[in-house]
Amino acid sequence: MTAGPGRAHGFAPVVRRDARLLILGSFPSAASLAAGQYYAHPRNAFWPVLGRLLGEPLAELPYRRRLARVRAHRVAIWDVIGSCARPGSLDSDIREAEHNDLDALLRRAPRLGAVAFNGGAAARLEGYCRGRGLRTYRMPSTSPAHASRSFEQKLEAWWQLVTDGWIQHLAL
């Protein structure tokens, strides 16, 4: 996943044409890049949180099945940054960032109506997204580096996506 010394490239978006909600992160962690999977760090709360929102056991499923279930719920996943130089996994260490083409994603998924930013670094694009008519949500980062909130506190904040109807919760 890296090209050139210290330069890393992110992943393609997880999306289907009728997606309604985009969850936008900053850039994959070193663990995610090594695994070739979004949110692969074992302590990242992303899959458990999203699983609870959807009513799906996402964290227990094989990766490809997780992505299929997310798409089935009309949820898209991507990152703000497509490539960058970064030692380690901290967003504060990102250098030479090249951003992903969000306008191209909006053309690919014209029913997107909302963006949930997974953490503050991604939320820097809030004005850009609002300018394109999207409802925006600033969510606490699911990263293990964001330890100031418990899993339950993160889940409670993310639950707003269910309350506002962007995610349909299914009882397990």
SULBEL-V609631 format. One line per field, one symbol per residue. ss: DSSP state (H for helix, E for strand, - for the rest). Layout:
BEGIN
ss=???
END
This chain:
BEGIN
ss=-E----EEE----E------EEEEE----HHHHHH----------HHHHHHHHH---HHH--HHHHHHHHHH--EEEEE-EEEEE-----HHH-EEEEE--HHHHHHH-----EEEEE---HHHHHHHHH----EEEEE-----------HHHHHHHH-HHHH---------
END
